């Protein structure tokens, strides 16, 4: 979950002049990273070997 602090830090990393699109893009990336980290914590990820095994079945 995003917090005000994380959003503030993200905005602080931008240059002094930026567009709304740049802010939105940064926040979307931050949100995706947060979701990915949560999935790792919940063990909802695949190992490299599991992915390779699946790809062998599909290709």
trRosetta pair geometry for C-beta under 8 A, 3 or more apart (Angstrom, degrees):
i j d omega theta_ij theta_ji phi_ij phi_ji
1 34 6.7 -152 12 165 12 139
2 6 5.5 -130 -155 74 71 128
2 7 5.9 66 171 -53 116 99
2 27 7.5 28 -120 -160 157 90
2 30 6.5 76 -107 123 113 114
2 31 6.0 -45 -51 -94 121 80
2 34 6.1 -135 -66 -20 68 169
3 6 4.8 96 54 6 78 100
3 7 7.1 -146 94 -3 41 87
4 7 5.7 -59 -149 40 33 111
4 8 6.1 36 153 -22 68 107
5 8 5.7 -54 -146 36 29 112
5 9 6.4 28 155 -18 63 105
6 9 5.8 -53 -147 36 31 111
6 10 6.4 35 152 -21 63 105
6 30 6.4 151 151 -180 113 134
6 34 7.7 72 158 -74 165 129
7 10 5.6 -54 -151 34 32 114
7 11 6.4 28 153 -15 65 105
7 27 6.6 21 -126 -113 92 105
7 30 7.5 153 -94 103 58 162
8 11 5.8 -57 -148 39 31 108
8 12 6.2 33 153 -22 66 108
9 12 5.5 -53 -144 36 31 115
9 13 6.7 35 155 -25 63 102
10 13 5.9 -55 -157 27 31 112
10 14 7.5 39 146 -28 59 96
10 26 5.1 153 172 146 115 120
10 27 6.5 124 119 -82 157 64
10 30 5.4 -57 -89 -62 148 149
11 14 5.8 -43 -164 14 43 116
11 23 6.5 18 -106 -128 90 104
11 26 7.6 145 -78 96 49 146
13 26 7.7 173 72 -152 111 144
14 18 4.6 -24 168 -47 132 155
14 22 6.4 115 -132 131 129 123
14 23 7.0 -38 -62 -86 160 74
14 26 6.8 -101 -68 -38 110 163
15 18 5.9 140 60 -59 79 94
18 22 4.5 -109 -175 72 106 141
18 23 6.3 113 124 -47 127 85
19 22 4.8 106 56 0 76 99
19 23 7.4 -139 99 -1 47 83
20 23 5.7 -53 -154 36 38 112
20 24 6.3 37 150 -19 69 106
21 24 5.7 -55 -146 39 32 111
21 25 6.2 34 155 -21 66 106
22 25 5.7 -53 -146 36 30 112
22 26 6.4 30 155 -18 64 106
23 26 5.8 -57 -150 37 30 110
23 27 6.3 25 155 -15 65 109
24 27 5.8 -59 -147 40 30 109
24 28 6.2 33 155 -22 66 106
25 28 5.8 -53 -147 34 30 112
25 29 6.5 29 155 -17 63 105
26 29 5.8 -55 -150 37 31 110
26 30 6.3 32 152 -20 65 107
27 30 5.4 -50 -143 37 34 115
27 31 6.2 38 154 -22 65 104
28 31 5.7 -53 -149 35 30 113
28 32 6.5 29 153 -18 63 105
29 32 5.8 -56 -149 36 32 110
29 33 6.4 33 153 -20 65 105
30 33 5.7 -55 -150 35 31 112
30 34 6.4 32 152 -19 65 106
31 34 5.6 -53 -149 35 32 113
31 35 6.4 31 153 -18 65 105
32 35 5.7 -53 -147 37 33 111
32 36 6.3 35 153 -20 65 106
33 36 5.7 -56 -149 37 31 113
33 37 6.3 30 154 -18 65 105
34 37 5.8 -55 -148 36 30 110
34 38 6.5 32 153 -20 63 105
35 38 5.7 -54 -151 35 32 113
35 39 6.5 34 151 -20 65 104
36 39 5.6 -53 -150 34 33 112
36 40 6.6 36 151 -20 65 102
37 40 5.5 -49 -151 32 36 114
37 41 6.5 38 151 -19 65 103
38 41 5.6 -52 -151 36 34 113
38 42 6.3 19 155 -6 67 110
39 42 5.8 -64 -143 48 31 102
39 44 4.2 -89 -161 70 83 107
39 45 5.8 108 134 -56 101 88
40 43 7.5 28 -179 -78 32 32
40 44 7.7 -86 -58 48 20 70
40 45 5.6 13 -101 -24 62 137
46 50 4.2 -127 -171 87 98 127
46 51 5.2 117 120 -54 129 86
46 54 7.7 -27 -167 -5 156 137
47 50 4.6 100 52 2 77 102
47 51 7.2 -143 93 -3 43 85
48 51 5.8 -57 -154 36 33 110
48 52 6.3 33 151 -19 67 107
49 52 5.6 -52 -145 37 34 113
49 53 6.3 36 155 -21 66 105
50 53 5.8 -53 -148 35 30 112
50 54 6.5 30 153 -18 63 106
51 54 5.7 -55 -150 37 32 111
51 55 6.3 32 153 -20 66 107
52 55 5.7 -55 -147 36 31 112
52 56 6.5 37 153 -24 64 102
53 56 5.8 -51 -153 28 31 114
53 57 7.0 31 151 -17 61 103
54 57 5.7 -57 -158 33 36 112
54 58 6.5 22 152 -11 70 109
55 58 5.7 -61 -144 42 35 105
55 59 5.7 7 168 -1 74 114
56 59 6.6 -62 -126 47 22 91
